[in-house]
Amino acid sequence: MTTLGKKRWIIPDCELPEPGEGVLKGHESVIVVNDNDFDAVIKVTLFFTDKPCKEGITWNVKAKSVRCFRMNNASDMSGYNVPYNEQYAMKLESDGNVVVQYGRLDNRQINLAYYTTLGYGE
């Protein structure tokens, strides 16, 4: 049986909003589903407009499970602090097929927005 997903993913439109003052805090997250019979190791690279890319971020997702990674949580980003309000893109390279969903809660305006999208996978 073939596992679901792809090994390489691009999320082109990332921008970590500041947490804000509301009850719901602004954030970004990437949700990874691992349908494999083995733990997935995912290498993450961040691409910026006017500075070098950030490599060395590694995620682990247990076999047959889902995990949410928050960009505003340095421990989820291998100790890296993603800058607020700065456009960047994200590449994920997994050793097994996974499914990737991106979400952002943006509360910089009173009528906050939450949206999700699948990345581009191949």
C-alpha positions as CSV (number, residue, x, y, z in Angstrom):
1,M,0.0,0.0,0.0
2,T,1.3,3.4,-0.9
3,T,1.6,6.0,1.8
4,L,-0.1,9.4,1.4
5,G,1.7,12.6,0.6
6,K,5.0,13.8,-0.9
7,K,8.6,14.1,0.2
8,R,9.2,17.7,-0.8
9,W,7.0,20.6,0.0
10,I,7.1,24.4,-0.6
11,I,5.0,26.9,1.3
12,P,5.6,30.2,-0.6
13,D,3.7,32.8,1.4
14,C,4.7,32.7,5.1
15,E,4.7,35.8,7.4
16,L,4.6,35.4,11.2
17,P,2.3,38.0,12.7
18,E,2.9,39.4,16.1
19,P,0.9,37.8,18.9
20,G,-1.3,40.9,19.4
21,E,-3.5,41.7,22.4
22,G,-6.5,39.5,21.8
23,V,-7.4,36.2,23.4
24,L,-6.5,34.4,20.2
25,K,-2.8,35.0,19.6
26,G,-1.4,35.6,16.2
27,H,0.7,32.7,14.9
28,E,1.7,30.4,12.1
29,S,1.7,26.7,12.1
30,V,2.6,23.8,9.9
31,I,0.7,20.5,10.4
32,V,2.4,17.4,9.2
33,V,0.6,14.0,8.8
34,N,2.9,10.9,8.6
35,D,1.1,7.9,7.2
36,N,4.3,5.8,7.1
37,D,5.2,2.8,9.3
38,F,8.4,4.7,10.3
39,D,9.1,8.1,11.9
40,A,9.6,10.9,9.4
41,V,12.6,13.2,9.7
42,I,12.0,16.6,7.9
43,K,14.6,19.1,7.1
44,V,13.2,22.7,7.0
45,T,14.8,25.6,5.1
46,L,13.5,29.2,5.3
47,F,14.0,31.6,2.3
48,F,14.0,35.3,2.8
49,T,13.8,38.3,0.4
50,D,17.0,40.1,1.4
51,K,19.1,37.8,3.6
52,P,20.6,34.3,3.4
53,C,18.3,31.3,3.9
54,K,18.1,29.6,7.3
55,E,18.9,25.9,7.2
56,G,19.4,23.4,10.1
57,I,15.8,23.2,11.3
58,T,14.7,19.6,11.8
59,W,11.3,18.2,12.6
60,N,10.4,14.6,13.6
61,V,7.0,13.2,13.2
62,K,6.2,9.7,14.6
63,A,4.9,6.9,12.4
64,K,1.1,7.0,11.8
65,S,0.7,10.3,13.6
66,V,0.1,14.1,13.1
67,R,2.2,16.9,14.6
68,C,1.7,20.7,14.7
69,F,4.8,22.9,14.5
70,R,4.4,26.6,15.6
71,M,6.7,29.2,13.9
72,N,6.4,31.4,17.0
73,N,7.8,28.6,19.2
74,A,11.6,28.5,19.0
75,S,11.8,24.9,20.3
76,D,9.7,23.9,17.2
77,M,12.2,25.7,15.0
78,S,15.4,24.1,16.4
79,G,16.1,27.2,18.5
80,Y,15.6,29.7,15.6
81,N,13.4,32.8,16.3
82,V,11.4,33.4,13.1
83,P,11.2,37.2,12.6
84,Y,7.7,38.9,12.9
85,N,6.1,40.6,10.0
86,E,8.7,39.5,7.4
87,Q,7.7,37.6,4.3
88,Y,9.5,34.3,3.8
89,A,9.0,30.9,2.2
90,M,9.5,27.5,3.6
91,K,10.9,24.2,2.0
92,L,10.3,20.9,3.7
93,E,12.3,17.8,2.7
94,S,11.2,14.5,4.3
95,D,12.7,11.0,4.2
96,G,9.2,9.6,3.6
97,N,5.9,10.8,2.1
98,V,4.0,13.2,4.4
99,V,1.0,15.6,4.0
100,V,1.7,19.3,4.9
101,Q,-0.9,22.0,5.8
102,Y,0.0,25.6,6.6
103,G,-2.1,27.9,8.8
104,R,-1.9,31.5,9.9
105,L,-3.9,33.4,12.5
106,D,-3.5,37.1,11.9
107,N,-5.1,39.4,14.5
108,R,-3.4,42.6,13.4
109,Q,-6.8,43.9,12.6
110,I,-9.9,43.7,14.7
111,N,-11.6,41.3,12.3
112,L,-8.9,38.7,12.6
113,A,-8.3,36.2,9.9
114,Y,-7.4,32.5,10.1
115,Y,-6.6,30.6,7.0
116,T,-5.0,27.3,5.9
117,T,-3.6,26.0,2.7
118,L,-1.8,22.9,1.5
119,G,1.7,23.6,0.3
120,Y,3.0,22.5,-3.1
121,G,4.3,19.0,-2.9
122,E,6.2,16.7,-5.2
